[in-house]
Amino acid sequence: MAEYSTVCRNLCKILLVFRVLILIIIIWKNGIEKKRICWKRKSWRIL
């Protein structure tokens, strides 16, 4: 049973890391999209 509990803990840690990575990727992509929109608006103002 001891080995089983350690495996569960490791799986939980891996899942947490994956969730954090996915959140970071989503936030990063949203940030890039917002920057692109800002650049488009700036380019329109220049035109």
PDBQT receptor file of N, H, CA, C and O in Angstrom, charges set to zero:
ATOM      1  N   MET A   1       0.822  -1.208   0.000  1.00  0.00    +0.000 N 
ATOM      2  CA  MET A   1       0.000   0.000   0.000  1.00  0.00    +0.000 C 
ATOM      3  C   MET A   1       0.864   1.270   0.000  1.00  0.00    +0.000 C 
ATOM      4  O   MET A   1       0.464   2.299  -0.545  1.00  0.00    +0.000 OA
ATOM      5  N   ALA A   2       2.019   1.188   0.600  1.00  0.00    +0.000 N 
ATOM      6  H   ALA A   2       2.343   0.352   1.043  1.00  0.00    +0.000 HD
ATOM      7  CA  ALA A   2       2.903   2.362   0.679  1.00  0.00    +0.000 C 
ATOM      8  C   ALA A   2       3.329   2.796  -0.724  1.00  0.00    +0.000 C 
ATOM      9  O   ALA A   2       3.335   3.985  -1.043  1.00  0.00    +0.000 OA
ATOM     10  N   GLU A   3       3.686   1.813  -1.558  1.00  0.00    +0.000 N 
ATOM     11  H   GLU A   3       3.681   0.847  -1.299  1.00  0.00    +0.000 HD
ATOM     12  CA  GLU A   3       4.102   2.141  -2.935  1.00  0.00    +0.000 C 
ATOM     13  C   GLU A   3       2.953   2.779  -3.708  1.00  0.00    +0.000 C 
ATOM     14  O   GLU A   3       3.162   3.719  -4.476  1.00  0.00    +0.000 OA
ATOM     15  N   TYR A   4       1.747   2.269  -3.505  1.00  0.00    +0.000 N 
ATOM     16  H   TYR A   4       1.578   1.506  -2.881  1.00  0.00    +0.000 HD
ATOM     17  CA  TYR A   4       0.569   2.780  -4.206  1.00  0.00    +0.000 C 
ATOM     18  C   TYR A   4       0.328   4.250  -3.857  1.00  0.00    +0.000 C 
ATOM     19  O   TYR A   4       0.027   5.056  -4.737  1.00  0.00    +0.000 OA
ATOM     20  N   SER A   5       0.458   4.597  -2.582  1.00  0.00    +0.000 N 
ATOM     21  H   SER A   5       0.702   3.942  -1.867  1.00  0.00    +0.000 HD
ATOM     22  CA  SER A   5       0.223   5.981  -2.154  1.00  0.00    +0.000 C 
ATOM     23  C   SER A   5       1.273   6.923  -2.757  1.00  0.00    +0.000 C 
ATOM     24  O   SER A   5       0.946   8.048  -3.133  1.00  0.00    +0.000 OA
ATOM     25  N   THR A   6       2.528   6.474  -2.850  1.00  0.00    +0.000 N 
ATOM     26  H   THR A   6       2.794   5.560  -2.544  1.00  0.00    +0.000 HD
ATOM     27  CA  THR A   6       3.578   7.324  -3.433  1.00  0.00    +0.000 C 
ATOM     28  C   THR A   6       3.288   7.546  -4.916  1.00  0.00    +0.000 C 
ATOM     29  O   THR A   6       3.497   8.640  -5.440  1.00  0.00    +0.000 OA
ATOM     30  N   VAL A   7       2.807   6.503  -5.586  1.00  0.00    +0.000 N 
ATOM     31  H   VAL A   7       2.637   5.614  -5.161  1.00  0.00    +0.000 HD
ATOM     32  CA  VAL A   7       2.464   6.633  -7.015  1.00  0.00    +0.000 C 
ATOM     33  C   VAL A   7       1.349   7.659  -7.173  1.00  0.00    +0.000 C 
ATOM     34  O   VAL A   7       1.407   8.503  -8.068  1.00  0.00    +0.000 OA
ATOM     35  N   CYS A   8       0.345   7.594  -6.321  1.00  0.00    +0.000 N 
ATOM     36  H   CYS A   8       0.299   6.909  -5.595  1.00  0.00    +0.000 HD
ATOM     37  CA  CYS A   8      -0.771   8.550  -6.378  1.00  0.00    +0.000 C 
ATOM     38  C   CYS A   8      -0.265   9.970  -6.166  1.00  0.00    +0.000 C 
ATOM     39  O   CYS A   8      -0.684  10.895  -6.862  1.00  0.00    +0.000 OA
ATOM     40  N   ARG A   9       0.635  10.142  -5.203  1.00  0.00    +0.000 N 
ATOM     41  H   ARG A   9       0.975   9.391  -4.637  1.00  0.00    +0.000 HD
ATOM     42  CA  ARG A   9       1.180  11.480  -4.929  1.00  0.00    +0.000 C 
ATOM     43  C   ARG A   9       1.937  11.999  -6.149  1.00  0.00    +0.000 C 
ATOM     44  O   ARG A   9       1.795  13.161  -6.530  1.00  0.00    +0.000 OA
ATOM     45  N   ASN A  10       2.744  11.124  -6.759  1.00  0.00    +0.000 N 
ATOM     46  H   ASN A  10       2.859  10.180  -6.449  1.00  0.00    +0.000 HD
ATOM     47  CA  ASN A  10       3.508  11.539  -7.945  1.00  0.00    +0.000 C 
ATOM     48  C   ASN A  10       2.565  11.915  -9.079  1.00  0.00    +0.000 C 
ATOM     49  O   ASN A  10       2.793  12.901  -9.780  1.00  0.00    +0.000 OA
ATOM     50  N   LEU A  11       1.504  11.129  -9.260  1.00  0.00    +0.000 N 
ATOM     51  H   LEU A  11       1.319  10.328  -8.691  1.00  0.00    +0.000 HD
ATOM     52  CA  LEU A  11       0.528  11.435 -10.317  1.00  0.00    +0.000 C 
ATOM     53  C   LEU A  11      -0.143  12.777 -10.056  1.00  0.00    +0.000 C 
ATOM     54  O   LEU A  11      -0.335  13.576 -10.973  1.00  0.00    +0.000 OA
ATOM     55  N   CYS A  12      -0.497  13.015  -8.794  1.00  0.00    +0.000 N 
ATOM     56  H   CYS A  12      -0.340  12.366  -8.050  1.00  0.00    +0.000 HD
ATOM     57  CA  CYS A  12      -1.133  14.295  -8.437  1.00  0.00    +0.000 C 
ATOM     58  C   CYS A  12      -0.184  15.457  -8.744  1.00  0.00    +0.000 C 
ATOM     59  O   CYS A  12      -0.606  16.486  -9.273  1.00  0.00    +0.000 OA
ATOM     60  N   LYS A  13       1.095  15.287  -8.408  1.00  0.00    +0.000 N 
ATOM     61  H   LYS A  13       1.437  14.451  -7.978  1.00  0.00    +0.000 HD
ATOM     62  CA  LYS A  13       2.078  16.340  -8.675  1.00  0.00    +0.000 C 
ATOM     63  C   LYS A  13       2.187  16.594 -10.171  1.00  0.00    +0.000 C 
ATOM     64  O   LYS A  13       2.225  17.743 -10.611  1.00  0.00    +0.000 OA
ATOM     65  N   ILE A  14       2.240  15.506 -10.961  1.00  0.00    +0.000 N 
ATOM     66  H   ILE A  14       2.209  14.572 -10.604  1.00  0.00    +0.000 HD
ATOM     67  CA  ILE A  14       2.357  15.634 -12.422  1.00  0.00    +0.000 C 
ATOM     68  C   ILE A  14       1.126  16.353 -12.972  1.00  0.00    +0.000 C 
ATOM     69  O   ILE A  14       1.251  17.232 -13.825  1.00  0.00    +0.000 OA
ATOM     70  N   LEU A  15      -0.065  15.982 -12.488  1.00  0.00    +0.000 N 
ATOM     71  H   LEU A  15      -0.166  15.268 -11.795  1.00  0.00    +0.000 HD
ATOM     72  CA  LEU A  15      -1.301  16.620 -12.956  1.00  0.00    +0.000 C 
ATOM     73  C   LEU A  15      -1.298  18.107 -12.625  1.00  0.00    +0.000 C 
ATOM     74  O   LEU A  15      -1.699  18.930 -13.448  1.00  0.00    +0.000 OA
ATOM     75  N   LEU A  16      -0.847  18.453 -11.418  1.00  0.00    +0.000 N 
ATOM     76  H   LEU A  16      -0.522  17.785 -10.749  1.00  0.00    +0.000 HD
ATOM     77  CA  LEU A  16      -0.787  19.868 -11.016  1.00  0.00    +0.000 C 
ATOM     78  C   LEU A  16       0.156  20.638 -11.935  1.00  0.00    +0.000 C 
ATOM     79  O   LEU A  16      -0.160  21.739 -12.385  1.00  0.00    +0.000 OA
ATOM     80  N   VAL A  17       1.322  20.043 -12.208  1.00  0.00    +0.000 N 
ATOM     81  H   VAL A  17       1.578  19.149 -11.841  1.00  0.00    +0.000 HD
ATOM     82  CA  VAL A  17       2.297  20.697 -13.090  1.00  0.00    +0.000 C 
ATOM     83  C   VAL A  17       1.685  20.910 -14.473  1.00  0.00    +0.000 C 
ATOM     84  O   VAL A  17       1.839  21.978 -15.065  1.00  0.00    +0.000 OA
ATOM     85  N   PHE A  18       0.984  19.883 -14.990  1.00  0.00    +0.000 N 
ATOM     86  H   PHE A  18       0.859  19.016 -14.509  1.00  0.00    +0.000 HD
ATOM     87  CA  PHE A  18       0.357  20.001 -16.309  1.00  0.00    +0.000 C 
ATOM     88  C   PHE A  18      -0.685  21.118 -16.312  1.00  0.00    +0.000 C 
ATOM     89  O   PHE A  18      -0.754  21.904 -17.257  1.00  0.00    +0.000 OA
ATOM     90  N   ARG A  19      -1.494  21.187 -15.256  1.00  0.00    +0.000 N 
ATOM     91  H   ARG A  19      -1.438  20.548 -14.489  1.00  0.00    +0.000 HD
ATOM     92  CA  ARG A  19      -2.523  22.235 -15.185  1.00  0.00    +0.000 C 
ATOM     93  C   ARG A  19      -1.892  23.612 -15.194  1.00  0.00    +0.000 C 
ATOM     94  O   ARG A  19      -2.363  24.517 -15.882  1.00  0.00    +0.000 OA
ATOM     95  N   VAL A  20      -0.812  23.768 -14.420  1.00  0.00    +0.000 N 
ATOM     96  H   VAL A  20      -0.429  23.032 -13.861  1.00  0.00    +0.000 HD
ATOM     97  CA  VAL A  20      -0.122  25.064 -14.365  1.00  0.00    +0.000 C 
ATOM     98  C   VAL A  20       0.438  25.419 -15.737  1.00  0.00    +0.000 C 
ATOM     99  O   VAL A  20       0.316  26.558 -16.189  1.00  0.00    +0.000 OA
ATOM    100  N   LEU A  21       1.057  24.435 -16.401  1.00  0.00    +0.000 N 
ATOM    101  H   LEU A  21       1.157  23.511 -16.034  1.00  0.00    +0.000 HD
ATOM    102  CA  LEU A  21       1.637  24.676 -17.729  1.00  0.00    +0.000 C 
ATOM    103  C   LEU A  21       0.549  25.088 -18.721  1.00  0.00    +0.000 C 
ATOM    104  O   LEU A  21       0.735  26.021 -19.502  1.00  0.00    +0.000 OA
ATOM    105  N   ILE A  22      -0.588  24.387 -18.686  1.00  0.00    +0.000 N 
ATOM    106  H   ILE A  22      -0.739  23.629 -18.051  1.00  0.00    +0.000 HD
ATOM    107  CA  ILE A  22      -1.691  24.705 -19.601  1.00  0.00    +0.000 C 
ATOM    108  C   ILE A  22      -2.195  26.124 -19.337  1.00  0.00    +0.000 C 
ATOM    109  O   ILE A  22      -2.457  26.880 -20.272  1.00  0.00    +0.000 OA
ATOM    110  N   LEU A  23      -2.329  26.480 -18.053  1.00  0.00    +0.000 N 
ATOM    111  H   LEU A  23      -2.117  25.866 -17.293  1.00  0.00    +0.000 HD
ATOM    112  CA  LEU A  23      -2.783  27.839 -17.708  1.00  0.00    +0.000 C 
ATOM    113  C   LEU A  23      -1.809  28.882 -18.232  1.00  0.00    +0.000 C 
ATOM    114  O   LEU A  23      -2.220  29.899 -18.791  1.00  0.00    +0.000 OA
ATOM    115  N   ILE A  24      -0.506  28.627 -18.050  1.00  0.00    +0.000 N 
ATOM    116  H   ILE A  24      -0.172  27.801 -17.596  1.00  0.00    +0.000 HD
ATOM    117  CA  ILE A  24       0.521  29.570 -18.523  1.00  0.00    +0.000 C 
ATOM    118  C   ILE A  24       0.436  29.722 -20.037  1.00  0.00    +0.000 C 
ATOM    119  O   ILE A  24       0.517  30.833 -20.559  1.00  0.00    +0.000 OA
ATOM    120  N   ILE A  25       0.271  28.598 -20.744  1.00  0.00    +0.000 N 
ATOM    121  H   ILE A  25       0.205  27.695 -20.320  1.00  0.00    +0.000 HD
ATOM    122  CA  ILE A  25       0.195  28.630 -22.213  1.00  0.00    +0.000 C 
ATOM    123  C   ILE A  25      -1.031  29.425 -22.648  1.00  0.00    +0.000 C 
ATOM    124  O   ILE A  25      -0.944  30.244 -23.563  1.00  0.00    +0.000 OA
ATOM    125  N   ILE A  26      -2.183  29.191 -21.994  1.00  0.00    +0.000 N 
ATOM    126  H   ILE A  26      -2.253  28.526 -21.250  1.00  0.00    +0.000 HD
ATOM    127  CA  ILE A  26      -3.419  29.901 -22.362  1.00  0.00    +0.000 C 
ATOM    128  C   ILE A  26      -3.249  31.401 -22.124  1.00  0.00    +0.000 C 
ATOM    129  O   ILE A  26      -3.601  32.211 -22.982  1.00  0.00    +0.000 OA
ATOM    130  N   ILE A  27      -2.710  31.770 -20.960  1.00  0.00    +0.000 N 
ATOM    131  H   ILE A  27      -2.425  31.112 -20.264  1.00  0.00    +0.000 HD
ATOM    132  CA  ILE A  27      -2.507  33.197 -20.640  1.00  0.00    +0.000 C 
ATOM    133  C   ILE A  27      -1.538  33.821 -21.645  1.00  0.00    +0.000 C 
ATOM    134  O   ILE A  27      -1.752  34.941 -22.110  1.00  0.00    +0.000 OA
ATOM    135  N   TRP A  28      -0.463  33.082 -21.977  1.00  0.00    +0.000 N 
ATOM    136  H   TRP A  28      -0.290  32.173 -21.598  1.00  0.00    +0.000 HD
ATOM    137  CA  TRP A  28       0.551  33.579 -22.914  1.00  0.00    +0.000 C 
ATOM    138  C   TRP A  28      -0.075  33.819 -24.280  1.00  0.00    +0.000 C 
ATOM    139  O   TRP A  28       0.160  34.857 -24.899  1.00  0.00    +0.000 OA
ATOM    140  N   LYS A  29      -0.884  32.849 -24.763  1.00  0.00    +0.000 N 
ATOM    141  H   LYS A  29      -1.075  32.005 -24.261  1.00  0.00    +0.000 HD
ATOM    142  CA  LYS A  29      -1.535  32.997 -26.072  1.00  0.00    +0.000 C 
ATOM    143  C   LYS A  29      -2.493  34.179 -26.064  1.00  0.00    +0.000 C 
ATOM    144  O   LYS A  29      -2.536  34.947 -27.025  1.00  0.00    +0.000 OA
ATOM    145  N   ASN A  30      -3.265  34.334 -24.985  1.00  0.00    +0.000 N 
ATOM    146  H   ASN A  30      -3.231  33.710 -24.204  1.00  0.00    +0.000 HD
ATOM    147  CA  ASN A  30      -4.196  35.461 -24.873  1.00  0.00    +0.000 C 
ATOM    148  C   ASN A  30      -3.432  36.781 -24.910  1.00  0.00    +0.000 C 
ATOM    149  O   ASN A  30      -3.864  37.737 -25.553  1.00  0.00    +0.000 OA
ATOM    150  N   GLY A  31      -2.284  36.829 -24.212  1.00  0.00    +0.000 N 
ATOM    151  H   GLY A  31      -1.933  36.052 -23.689  1.00  0.00    +0.000 HD
ATOM    152  CA  GLY A  31      -1.455  38.030 -24.199  1.00  0.00    +0.000 C 
ATOM    153  C   GLY A  31      -0.971  38.380 -25.593  1.00  0.00    +0.000 C 
ATOM    154  O   GLY A  31      -0.992  39.547 -25.984  1.00  0.00    +0.000 OA
ATOM    155  N   ILE A  32      -0.532  37.374 -26.352  1.00  0.00    +0.000 N 
ATOM    156  H   ILE A  32      -0.515  36.426 -26.035  1.00  0.00    +0.000 HD
ATOM    157  CA  ILE A  32      -0.038  37.609 -27.722  1.00  0.00    +0.000 C 
ATOM    158  C   ILE A  32      -1.183  38.128 -28.586  1.00  0.00    +0.000 C 
ATOM    159  O   ILE A  32      -0.993  39.058 -29.370  1.00  0.00    +0.000 OA
ATOM    160  N   GLU A  33      -2.375  37.535 -28.450  1.00  0.00    +0.000 N 
ATOM    161  H   GLU A  33      -2.529  36.779 -27.813  1.00  0.00    +0.000 HD
ATOM    162  CA  GLU A  33      -3.518  37.976 -29.246  1.00  0.00    +0.000 C 
ATOM    163  C   GLU A  33      -3.880  39.421 -28.921  1.00  0.00    +0.000 C 
ATOM    164  O   GLU A  33      -4.195  40.200 -29.821  1.00  0.00    +0.000 OA
ATOM    165  N   LYS A  34      -3.837  39.782 -27.639  1.00  0.00    +0.000 N 
ATOM    166  H   LYS A  34      -3.582  39.149 -26.908  1.00  0.00    +0.000 HD
ATOM    167  CA  LYS A  34      -4.144  41.160 -27.249  1.00  0.00    +0.000 C 
ATOM    168  C   LYS A  34      -3.116  42.109 -27.838  1.00  0.00    +0.000 C 
ATOM    169  O   LYS A  34      -3.468  43.191 -28.306  1.00  0.00    +0.000 OA
ATOM    170  N   LYS A  35      -1.840  41.712 -27.821  1.00  0.00    +0.000 N 
ATOM    171  H   LYS A  35      -1.554  40.833 -27.441  1.00  0.00    +0.000 HD
ATOM    172  CA  LYS A  35      -0.785  42.550 -28.395  1.00  0.00    +0.000 C 
ATOM    173  C   LYS A  35      -1.017  42.730 -29.891  1.00  0.00    +0.000 C 
ATOM    174  O   LYS A  35      -0.836  43.826 -30.421  1.00  0.00    +0.000 OA
ATOM    175  N   ARG A  36      -1.419  41.655 -30.574  1.00  0.00    +0.000 N 
ATOM    176  H   ARG A  36      -1.566  40.764 -30.143  1.00  0.00    +0.000 HD
ATOM    177  CA  ARG A  36      -1.685  41.744 -32.018  1.00  0.00    +0.000 C 
ATOM    178  C   ARG A  36      -2.820  42.720 -32.285  1.00  0.00    +0.000 C 
ATOM    179  O   ARG A  36      -2.748  43.527 -33.212  1.00  0.00    +0.000 OA
ATOM    180  N   ILE A  37      -3.876  42.643 -31.464  1.00  0.00    +0.000 N 
ATOM    181  H   ILE A  37      -3.934  41.988 -30.711  1.00  0.00    +0.000 HD
ATOM    182  CA  ILE A  37      -5.018  43.559 -31.644  1.00  0.00    +0.000 C 
ATOM    183  C   ILE A  37      -4.544  44.996 -31.447  1.00  0.00    +0.000 C 
ATOM    184  O   ILE A  37      -4.922  45.891 -32.203  1.00  0.00    +0.000 OA
ATOM    185  N   CYS A  38      -3.714  45.212 -30.426  1.00  0.00    +0.000 N 
ATOM    186  H   CYS A  38      -3.407  44.485 -29.812  1.00  0.00    +0.000 HD
ATOM    187  CA  CYS A  38      -3.186  46.557 -30.178  1.00  0.00    +0.000 C 
ATOM    188  C   CYS A  38      -2.366  47.033 -31.374  1.00  0.00    +0.000 C 
ATOM    189  O   CYS A  38      -2.486  48.181 -31.802  1.00  0.00    +0.000 OA
ATOM    190  N   TRP A  39      -1.527  46.138 -31.912  1.00  0.00    +0.000 N 
ATOM    191  H   TRP A  39      -1.430  45.206 -31.564  1.00  0.00    +0.000 HD
ATOM    192  CA  TRP A  39      -0.714  46.512 -33.067  1.00  0.00    +0.000 C 
ATOM    193  C   TRP A  39      -1.603  46.859 -34.255  1.00  0.00    +0.000 C 
ATOM    194  O   TRP A  39      -1.320  47.813 -34.980  1.00  0.00    +0.000 OA
ATOM    195  N   LYS A  40      -2.681  46.090 -34.464  1.00  0.00    +0.000 N 
ATOM    196  H   LYS A  40      -2.910  45.315 -33.875  1.00  0.00    +0.000 HD
ATOM    197  CA  LYS A  40      -3.599  46.370 -35.566  1.00  0.00    +0.000 C 
ATOM    198  C   LYS A  40      -4.225  47.740 -35.384  1.00  0.00    +0.000 C 
ATOM    199  O   LYS A  40      -4.331  48.503 -36.345  1.00  0.00    +0.000 OA
ATOM    200  N   ARG A  41      -4.644  48.064 -34.165  1.00  0.00    +0.000 N 
ATOM    201  H   ARG A  41      -4.558  47.444 -33.385  1.00  0.00    +0.000 HD
ATOM    202  CA  ARG A  41      -5.265  49.363 -33.888  1.00  0.00    +0.000 C 
ATOM    203  C   ARG A  41      -4.268  50.486 -34.133  1.00  0.00    +0.000 C 
ATOM    204  O   ARG A  41      -4.610  51.519 -34.709  1.00  0.00    +0.000 OA
ATOM    205  N   LYS A  42      -3.014  50.274 -33.685  1.00  0.00    +0.000 N 
ATOM    206  H   LYS A  42      -2.735  49.435 -33.217  1.00  0.00    +0.000 HD
ATOM    207  CA  LYS A  42      -1.983  51.299 -33.884  1.00  0.00    +0.000 C 
ATOM    208  C   LYS A  42      -1.720  51.508 -35.369  1.00  0.00    +0.000 C 
ATOM    209  O   LYS A  42      -1.578  52.640 -35.832  1.00  0.00    +0.000 OA
ATOM    210  N   SER A  43      -1.656  50.394 -36.119  1.00  0.00    +0.000 N 
ATOM    211  H   SER A  43      -1.771  49.474 -35.743  1.00  0.00    +0.000 HD
ATOM    212  CA  SER A  43      -1.400  50.511 -37.554  1.00  0.00    +0.000 C 
ATOM    213  C   SER A  43      -2.562  51.232 -38.241  1.00  0.00    +0.000 C 
ATOM    214  O   SER A  43      -2.352  52.012 -39.169  1.00  0.00    +0.000 OA
ATOM    215  N   TRP A  44      -3.792  50.967 -37.780  1.00  0.00    +0.000 N 
ATOM    216  H   TRP A  44      -3.963  50.333 -37.025  1.00  0.00    +0.000 HD
ATOM    217  CA  TRP A  44      -4.943  51.665 -38.353  1.00  0.00    +0.000 C 
ATOM    218  C   TRP A  44      -4.857  53.163 -38.068  1.00  0.00    +0.000 C 
ATOM    219  O   TRP A  44      -5.184  53.980 -38.929  1.00  0.00    +0.000 OA
ATOM    220  N   ARG A  45      -4.420  53.521 -36.871  1.00  0.00    +0.000 N 
ATOM    221  H   ARG A  45      -4.154  52.858 -36.172  1.00  0.00    +0.000 HD
ATOM    222  CA  ARG A  45      -4.312  54.938 -36.511  1.00  0.00    +0.000 C 
ATOM    223  C   ARG A  45      -3.272  55.618 -37.396  1.00  0.00    +0.000 C 
ATOM    224  O   ARG A  45      -3.448  56.762 -37.815  1.00  0.00    +0.000 OA
ATOM    225  N   ILE A  46      -2.166  54.885 -37.678  1.00  0.00    +0.000 N 
ATOM    226  H   ILE A  46      -2.023  53.956 -37.338  1.00  0.00    +0.000 HD
ATOM    227  CA  ILE A  46      -1.113  55.454 -38.527  1.00  0.00    +0.000 C 
ATOM    228  C   ILE A  46      -1.668  55.675 -39.938  1.00  0.00    +0.000 C 
ATOM    229  O   ILE A  46      -1.412  56.705 -40.563  1.00  0.00    +0.000 OA
ATOM    230  N   LEU A  47      -2.440  54.683 -40.433  1.00  0.00    +0.000 N 
ATOM    231  H   LEU A  47      -2.649  53.847 -39.926  1.00  0.00    +0.000 HD
ATOM    232  CA  LEU A  47      -3.024  54.806 -41.766  1.00  0.00    +0.000 C 
ATOM    233  C   LEU A  47      -4.053  55.946 -41.773  1.00  0.00    +0.000 C 
ATOM    234  O   LEU A  47      -4.665  56.219 -42.805  1.00  0.00    +0.000 OA
TER     235      LEU A  47
